[in-house]
Amino acid sequence: MALHGVALVDKPAGMSSFSVVSRLRRIFRTLGVTKAGHTGTLDPLATGLLPICIGESTKYAQRLLDADKGYLATIKLGAATTTGDREGEITETRPADCDSGAIRAVLSQFVGSIEQTPPVYSALKVAGKPAYEYARAGQAVELAKRTVEIHAINLLSCDAAAQEFEISVVCSKGTYIRTLAEDLALALGTVGHLASLRRTRTGGFDLNAAQSLDAWMECDDATRSSWLLPTDSLVAELPRVTLNEFGARNIQNGKFVSCDRTDALPRSSEGDELLLRVYGPSEHFLGLGKLAPDGLLRAERLLSTHGL
């Protein structure tokens, strides 16, 4: 059976997400895996949860790219930088004299839908090139504002002497915490930058379940395989349907399968299809299917049938 699943890595500081993926791909190659991909980049400065899809799981990586994220962020007031984080050069300084009460009052203003201008030092493409390439070359680049959602933001600690504070954030995809740090500082009447960032959550995955990159690199193949979460954990929020051997074979062959709507499935609106996790005999995850209102189930995105 082909190996596939989700590796939860606690990314170290100073390394790109691409480099982490490359290392995981290399160590899983001995197990016959040729494909690996992350589910949302972390800046080299940042640490924390980086789910990496292994093998066939890469087919479902987009669902985590679109998922909400959770972070711990430390914000330093009084100095702005070129990159919006501590790795950039200081471009401006302003006096800062904020306490926890003032910070909490400002944080409450950022809950809900907010507009952000992405940082120029970002991977967003402009005319086919990442924005950071223009920034490094000293060329001006204009990035359009975007609307993101801040579901929750809380003050965890405040060092008034250092003018530094730590927050927890739960937000939608596309949120730039560097930009949030800068905007919070401006709302506090000063400037600031992101001093540290740690991702704690991606969708339904939590940092507490992750292993360090060193642990992934140094353990044996059997341990690595045991640490992989099943592929269907990427779509755990979807309702499920289980097919018998005949139905599983038909859907894998591209045929429609009649699905009993008396199963405990949500009702789709008239004309709408319902996205489902599809399982075969012995609870094998086959992939995703779409169930039409007339009760016919068709394949949407299936795992390879090889070895299943």
Sequence and secondary structure as in RCSB ss.txt:
>XXXX:A:sequence
MALHGVALVDKPAGMSSFSVVSRLRRIFRTLGVTKAGHTGTLDPLATGLLPICIGESTKYAQRLLDADKGYLATI
KLGAATTTGDREGEITETRPADCDSGAIRAVLSQFVGSIEQTPPVYSALKVAGKPAYEYARAGQAVELAKRTVEI
HAINLLSCDAAAQEFEISVVCSKGTYIRTLAEDLALALGTVGHLASLRRTRTGGFDLNAAQSLDAWMECDDATRS
SWLLPTDSLVAELPRVTLNEFGARNIQNGKFVSCDRTDALPRSSEGDELLLRVYGPSEHFLGLGKLAPDGLLRAE
RLLSTHGL
>XXXX:A:secstr
    EEEEEEE TT  HHHHHHHHHHHHGGGT   EEESS   TT EEEEEEEEGGGGGGHHHHHTS EEEEEEE
EESEEESSSBTTS EEEE      HHHHHHHHGGGSEEEEE   SSS  EETTEEHHHHHHTT       EEEEE
EEEEEEEEETTTTEEEEEEEE TT  HHHHHHHHHHHTTS EEEEEEEEEEETTEEGGG EEHHHHHHS HHHHH
HH B GGGGGTTS EEE  HHHHHHHHTT  EE  TTSS     TT  EEEEEE GGG EEEEEEE TTSEEEEE
EE   TT 
